[in-house]
Amino acid sequence: MKVLIIEDEKELRRSVVTYLSHEGYICESAGTFNEAIEKINDYEYDCILIDIMLPGGTGLDIVREIKKRNLPAGVIIVSANNSVEDRIEGLELGSDDYLTKPFHLSELNARVKSVIRRRSFQGSKDITFNEIHINPDSRQVFVAEKEVIFTGKEYDLLVFFIANKGRVIPKDSIAEHLWGDHMDQADSYDFLYTHVKNMRKKLVQGGCNDYLSTVYGIGYKFQ
């Protein structure tokens, strides 16, 4: 799962990125309004954390842009201002949650998990697709109640496929989801093919049906 942290306080931004990265998220960050707009124009995210007060603009205008473009990301507004008016405006614009500074990073993590579950998995705490059962908190995968061990990238890949089941997903979208904006430095998709092959092999060897199909010249479809 990929998260964008829009926050102008450098130390707080660094702390949030470090904490959520340790929790298994792909994290990117922006410290100004213009940098944030550039990020959401160029990349897709599962959840976006947005500070209201930013150099060059307001976080509420970023929420407006996200909703105007109908982007699928969940939105959590983070603000030092606990005014009822800001909270109401943020929620009315379509944000999923509102968190007031100062906050515990563990609480932020819980809010991010909750927003992603509501957005991608109908609010379920666990993820189930036929005989596949996933516990996001422990990052464990079970096939017919037997655990299958995945690497971090293989796990992220499987969750991404299930969250987008039935859709044809282009290779560049998958790579961007797994590696963020570092994907721009890659010369080929060989690393992606390796992760897909290994994930698929482990599922089948674990007794799972093969739900993944290759869409020639485009990417993959999980159904």
Backbone torsions as a table, in degrees:
resi	resn	phi	psi	omega
1	MET	NA	139.1	-173.6
2	LYS	-113.4	133.2	-175.4
3	VAL	-125.1	138.3	173.3
4	LEU	-109.2	126.0	179.0
5	ILE	-106.4	113.8	178.9
6	ILE	-105.4	104.4	-172.5
7	GLU	-155.8	129.4	-176.9
8	ASP	-86.4	-17.9	177.6
9	GLU	-77.9	111.3	-171.0
10	LYS	-59.0	-46.0	-176.8
11	GLU	-66.8	-41.1	178.2
12	LEU	-65.7	-42.1	178.8
13	ARG	-60.1	-44.5	179.7
14	ARG	-64.2	-40.5	-179.6
15	SER	-64.6	-42.6	-179.4
16	VAL	-66.0	-44.3	179.5
17	VAL	-61.1	-45.4	-179.4
18	THR	-62.2	-46.9	-177.5
19	TYR	-64.1	-50.7	-177.3
20	LEU	-67.9	-31.2	175.8
21	SER	-64.0	-40.3	176.7
22	HIS	-66.0	-24.5	177.8
23	GLU	-83.0	-0.5	174.7
24	GLY	102.2	5.3	-179.8
25	TYR	-86.9	149.6	167.4
26	ILE	-84.9	117.9	-173.4
27	CYS	-114.2	135.1	169.1
28	GLU	-125.7	161.2	-176.3
29	SER	-142.6	159.7	176.2
30	ALA	-143.8	141.1	-177.2
31	GLY	-109.2	-6.4	-179.8
32	THR	-135.1	165.6	178.8
33	PHE	-59.8	-49.3	-176.3
34	ASN	-64.9	-38.9	178.2
35	GLU	-64.5	-38.5	179.5
36	ALA	-65.4	-44.4	179.0
37	ILE	-61.4	-40.5	178.0
38	GLU	-61.9	-40.8	179.9
39	LYS	-63.4	-48.9	-176.3
40	ILE	-71.7	-20.4	174.9
41	ASN	-75.3	-31.0	-172.5
42	ASP	-97.9	-24.3	-172.1
43	TYR	-135.4	162.0	175.9
44	GLU	-107.5	147.8	-177.8
45	TYR	-135.7	154.5	174.0
46	ASP	-84.1	-32.7	-179.8
47	CYS	-148.9	141.3	179.0
48	ILE	-125.7	124.4	175.6
49	LEU	-97.1	126.0	-171.6
50	ILE	-127.9	118.8	171.8
51	ASP	-77.1	141.5	-177.5
52	ILE	-70.9	-46.1	-176.1
53	MET	-93.1	114.5	-177.4
54	LEU	-133.6	148.6	172.2
55	PRO	-61.6	124.6	176.6
56	GLY	94.6	-5.1	-180.0
57	GLY	169.3	-170.5	-178.4
58	THR	-116.7	145.9	178.2
59	GLY	-62.3	-28.7	179.1
60	LEU	-64.2	-33.5	176.5
61	ASP	-69.4	-30.1	175.2
62	ILE	-67.6	-40.5	176.6
63	VAL	-60.9	-42.7	179.0
64	ARG	-59.7	-41.8	179.8
65	GLU	-65.5	-41.9	179.3
66	ILE	-60.8	-45.1	-177.7
67	LYS	-73.3	-35.5	178.6
68	LYS	-62.4	-36.7	-179.6
69	ARG	-88.8	0.2	178.0
70	ASN	55.9	42.4	178.4
71	LEU	-72.8	145.1	-173.3
72	PRO	-78.9	-7.1	-174.5
73	ALA	-64.6	142.9	168.8
74	GLY	-74.8	151.3	-175.6
75	VAL	-126.8	127.2	173.2
76	ILE	-119.9	120.6	176.6
77	ILE	-85.2	133.2	177.7
78	VAL	-120.6	127.6	-175.9
79	SER	-151.1	147.4	173.5
80	ALA	-79.6	-13.9	-178.9
81	ASN	-94.8	114.5	-176.6
82	ASN	-96.6	29.7	-178.0
83	SER	-70.5	143.8	178.8
84	VAL	-61.9	-36.7	-177.3
85	GLU	-62.5	-45.3	178.8
86	ASP	-64.0	-41.4	-179.7
87	ARG	-62.2	-46.5	-179.7
88	ILE	-64.4	-44.8	-179.0
89	GLU	-62.1	-42.8	179.5
90	GLY	-61.5	-44.1	-179.5
91	LEU	-70.1	-37.3	179.0
92	GLU	-67.9	-29.1	177.2
93	LEU	-71.6	-17.6	176.9
94	GLY	117.2	8.2	176.8
95	SER	-67.5	153.8	-176.0
96	ASP	-89.9	-23.3	-176.8
97	ASP	-159.7	166.7	-177.7
98	TYR	-141.9	125.1	-177.1
99	LEU	-125.4	131.8	-176.8
100	THR	-98.3	135.1	173.9
101	LYS	-74.6	149.3	-9.7
102	PRO	-76.0	154.0	-179.4
103	PHE	-138.2	158.0	174.6
104	HIS	-82.0	138.7	179.9
105	LEU	-62.0	-30.8	177.2
106	SER	-65.5	-35.5	177.2
107	GLU	-69.0	-41.8	177.3
108	LEU	-58.9	-44.3	178.8
109	ASN	-58.9	-42.8	179.1
110	ALA	-63.8	-38.8	178.9
111	ARG	-66.6	-41.9	178.8
112	VAL	-61.4	-46.8	178.4
113	LYS	-58.1	-43.5	-177.8
114	SER	-63.9	-43.8	-179.7
115	VAL	-64.1	-43.4	179.9
116	ILE	-65.3	-39.6	177.6
117	ARG	-61.8	-43.8	-179.6
118	ARG	-65.7	-39.6	-176.7
119	ARG	-73.7	-42.9	-170.4
120	SER	-105.1	-24.9	-171.8
121	PHE	-132.7	31.2	174.6
122	GLN	54.6	30.2	175.4
123	GLY	82.9	-2.3	-178.2
124	SER	-68.9	137.7	178.4
125	LYS	-69.3	-40.4	176.3
126	ASP	-103.3	158.6	-178.5
127	ILE	-110.0	125.0	-179.6
128	THR	-128.5	131.7	173.5
129	PHE	-137.4	104.2	-175.8
130	ASN	50.9	-119.5	-176.8
131	GLU	-85.2	-0.7	179.1
132	ILE	-91.8	129.2	177.9
133	HIS	-129.6	128.8	-175.8
134	ILE	-124.5	134.3	173.0
135	ASN	-105.6	103.4	-176.1
136	PRO	-63.3	-32.2	-178.5
137	ASP	-64.6	-42.1	-179.9
138	SER	-96.5	-8.4	-177.3
139	ARG	58.1	38.9	177.7
140	GLN	-101.7	144.3	178.3
141	VAL	-120.4	132.7	178.1
142	PHE	-124.1	138.2	172.5
143	VAL	-116.8	117.3	-176.5
144	ALA	50.9	44.6	175.3
145	GLU	72.1	5.9	176.2
146	LYS	-108.5	128.9	-175.5
147	GLU	-70.1	138.3	173.9
148	VAL	-118.0	127.8	-175.2
149	ILE	-89.7	124.4	178.5
150	PHE	-118.2	153.9	167.9
151	THR	-72.9	171.0	-179.5
152	GLY	-59.1	-45.0	-178.8
153	LYS	-69.2	-37.9	178.1
154	GLU	-63.9	-40.3	177.7
155	TYR	-62.9	-49.5	-179.8
156	ASP	-59.7	-37.9	179.7
157	LEU	-64.6	-45.5	-180.0
158	LEU	-62.9	-45.3	179.2
159	VAL	-62.0	-40.4	179.4
160	PHE	-63.8	-42.1	178.1
161	PHE	-63.1	-44.4	-178.5
162	ILE	-66.4	-39.6	178.7
163	ALA	-63.1	-25.3	-178.5
164	ASN	-116.1	28.6	-177.2
165	LYS	-56.5	139.5	179.2
166	GLY	87.2	-8.3	-179.8
167	ARG	-103.9	146.2	170.7
168	VAL	-81.1	120.1	-176.3
169	ILE	-108.8	118.8	179.7
170	PRO	-64.1	151.9	-179.8
171	LYS	-58.6	-40.3	-177.4
172	ASP	-67.5	-32.4	177.3
173	SER	-67.3	-39.6	179.0
174	ILE	-66.0	-46.5	-178.9
175	ALA	-62.7	-42.1	178.6
176	GLU	-62.9	-39.2	179.8
177	HIS	-64.3	-38.1	-176.2
178	LEU	-81.6	-31.5	-173.9
179	TRP	-120.1	-3.1	179.2
180	GLY	65.3	-151.4	-175.8
181	ASP	-73.4	-5.3	173.4
182	HIS	-69.7	-15.4	179.2
183	MET	-59.7	-26.9	-178.3
184	ASP	-60.8	-21.9	-177.0
185	GLN	-87.5	-5.8	-176.5
186	ALA	-79.5	144.8	-179.6
187	ASP	-93.6	-20.8	-177.8
188	SER	-155.1	177.6	178.9
189	TYR	-100.7	15.6	-176.8
190	ASP	-57.1	-41.0	-179.8
191	PHE	-63.7	-36.2	179.0
192	LEU	-66.9	-45.2	179.3
193	TYR	-58.3	-38.4	179.7
194	THR	-63.8	-45.1	-180.0
195	HIS	-65.8	-40.8	178.9
196	VAL	-63.8	-45.1	-179.8
197	LYS	-60.0	-45.4	-178.3
198	ASN	-67.6	-41.4	178.1
199	MET	-61.1	-46.8	-178.6
200	ARG	-61.7	-45.7	-179.0
201	LYS	-60.7	-44.5	-178.6
202	LYS	-65.4	-38.2	178.2
203	LEU	-63.5	-49.0	-177.7
204	VAL	-64.8	-43.3	178.7
205	GLN	-65.3	-25.6	177.6
206	GLY	-81.4	-1.2	178.0
207	GLY	99.3	14.8	-178.4
208	CYS	-91.3	147.3	170.4
209	ASN	-65.3	153.6	179.1
210	ASP	-89.5	102.3	-177.1
211	TYR	-94.7	-4.1	-173.9
212	LEU	-97.6	129.5	176.3
213	SER	-124.9	147.0	178.3
214	THR	-90.1	129.4	175.6
215	VAL	-100.3	105.3	-169.7
216	TYR	-53.0	128.3	176.5
217	GLY	79.1	-4.1	-176.7
218	ILE	-122.4	-62.9	-176.4
219	GLY	175.6	-125.5	-174.8
220	TYR	-139.4	159.5	175.9
221	LYS	-136.8	130.3	-179.3
222	PHE	-111.9	114.6	-178.1
223	GLN	-159.7	NA	NA
